[in-house]
Amino acid sequence: MVNPILHNNKLKKGLYLIPTPIGNLGDITFRAIELLKNSDFILCEDTRVSKKLLDKFEIKKKLISNHKFNEVKNLSKITNLLKNDKIISMISDAGTPAISDPGAVLVNECLKENIDVIPLPGPSAVTTAMSVSGFDEKYLFYGFFPEKEKMIKEKLEMLSDLNFCLIFFVSPKKINKIIPYLKEYFKDRKILICREISKFYEEYTRSTVEKLELFKNEPKGELTIVISEKKLDKKNSQNLSDSDKNNIKMMINKLTTKEITNLISQNSKVSKKKIYEYCLKFKNEK
């Protein structure tokens, strides 16, 4: 069988995105180890963290620190190395690079410069948490929550209208701040909180969002949260009444689409999403 990453029995030049274990070091793949050993340089989110993994598998290569605070500054240096036929592997502290981790900036630059980017499959907190959730298989991965309260509310309001399972990453310092927002927008859904995935003290907490309690002590390790799909009710299956449509027509030039949606939804059996979509459709048809 021909190895797709080889050219004339030599490793293909380019940038390799190599997933690393999210907890248990035994989860790294043989192919990942082989590529790291054959790289000219290894980009690391934190060289101190990566060195523990690399030492475990006796990988001695030149390391380049590449994190969110310097990845833009590093672009020219790294792309020049790649253009000079160097093989560079990128790893994050845990999981897949460029997924809620540094890397996307470099990947985009490589694509602009026609530099090959080769991804490897491997450990992922997203798919691991989703597989054990028992929820519907259709899901949307959001990543980390925004910093500002206004943005958190805006994003959660938008996401609450989608009929998908939702996956978030949350730092242990912020989980108690986030729980009240989850109760506000997802109180009728189930939730799975995954902690220390694949590590010795891994823990999976199942509950309904409504019954979720604040942590008494700050949990150890980052958390992966899975929220179940939306329960479809009669409200979501209703169509706008003629009365609702007439009210929208009267307000369309006086109020914003969001304001109209909020007003109509107060006395309507139709979801905000359907009302909002009708407003946009009506505006476009005018």
Helices and strands as residue ranges (DSSP letters): E 6-7, E 10-11, E 14-17, G 25-27, H 30-37, E 41-44, H 47-56, E 62-65, H 71-83, E 87-91, H 104-112, E 117-119, H 125-133, E 139-144, H 149-160, E 165-170, H 175-186, E 190-195, E 203-208, E 223-227, H 234-237, H 242-251, H 257-266, H 272-285
